[in-house]
Every structure is written in structure tokens, then in C-alpha cells.
Amino acid sequence: MTNNLNKVHLADISDFDNYEVNIEFTEQYDPESLCGKGLPFVSLKDEIEVNSNSGEAEKLIEKYGRVPYGAPIYLWESSNKNGSKIEYIGQTMSLMVHKRFSGHAKAMQVLSRYVNKKDVNVYFRLCSRLDIVYANGKLKHQVAIEHFPFEQAKIIVDDIEAFLIFKIKPFFNKQYKVKEKKYSKKFNISGVKNIDLNEIK
């Protein structure tokens, strides 16, 4: 078991009272990409570990080489000739993406809903960048989510996921669609890529 006191992280949630979020998602992935060995992603927990100086980080680097991105948030969407619609928003903090999706009830529900509709395709997107921008005194800092300790990163991701669900109201999400979550700190989303900005205003 690694000792948290020996880990060094570049960011600390106690350094700010509010923050801005820059979030990017990948292009659409076909669900078939989940077959075989799965996607070359690790969990965000593993990515955070690699960015610390613990002994566990060395083992992960030895196993994976250059550790790929942890994709803390993902979404499923349906698409037809009229455009795309986000059906479900979720997160994967401790599991690799393909393990999170394997047997995941919501993914199966989304796929099942459209399986017999030839004019609708179902895809998923992964969060490929999640940066936190905050002011500390007169200095402005931009830090990637993987540079926070895991417990702090989870608080931030929980809040961002809940905010997206409240604003977009995907069909298959239940929690936070009607009543907005009480967030741990104030934030606003200042930059978004590959999801419709109008959907989260």
C-alpha cells in the first residue's frame, strides 16, 4: 500500500474558492471499438498515480509505457439525419473505460433502445481533456484534472458531471435532472469541444 504522504501533486483544491472548466470530448466512437482488447485507456485513478512520485507510479509506467488519458467523463449519444442527442452522461474514475462499459446497464439500455431503428446510430464520446482554471492571488493557473489528488479530482468530476446532467437532461440519467446539485465550489464552464455549447447554457 502506498503512502499518501510520499506523493506529490501539482494541484490542490484548497488553493481556490471558484474555478473555470475547459472540457473536451473525442469525436464519436463506434461501440464496436469496445470489442477485443478494448480502448487503450487507463482509469483516471491510475493516471493520477502516475503523475505522483509514488512507487506505484513506476509500476504503472513499466506496465503501460506512456500512460494514456484516463477519460473521467463519457457520454452516449444517438445520431440521425437531423443531428445528435446526448442520451446518457457518466463517469469512470477507478475503472478503465472498456471495463466500465462492459455489462454497464445504461450502455445496454441506450443500445437496446435504438437497435431496431435503422435510421439511428449510437456512439459514445470520451472526455479527452479536463482542465481547471483558477486564480491564486494575482496569478491564474490552468491545471489538468489528473494533477489533483484522486479524492479531490473525484469531487470536481462529480460536480461537473452533475452540472452537465442538469443542463442537458439526457434521457437515461435519473439523478440531477430535476434538482441541481449543491456543488462543493462555484464553477463555470468556459470552454467546450465536441458537445453543443447551447445544450449546457
Secondary structure by P-SEA (a helix, b strand, c coil): ccccccccccccccccccbbbbbbbccccccccccccccccccaaaaaaaacccaaaaaaaaacccccccccccccccccccbbbbcbbbbbccccccccccccaaaaaaaaacccccccccccccccbbbbbbbcccbbbbbccccccaaaaaaaaaaaaaaaaaaaccccccccccccccccbbbbbcccccccccccc
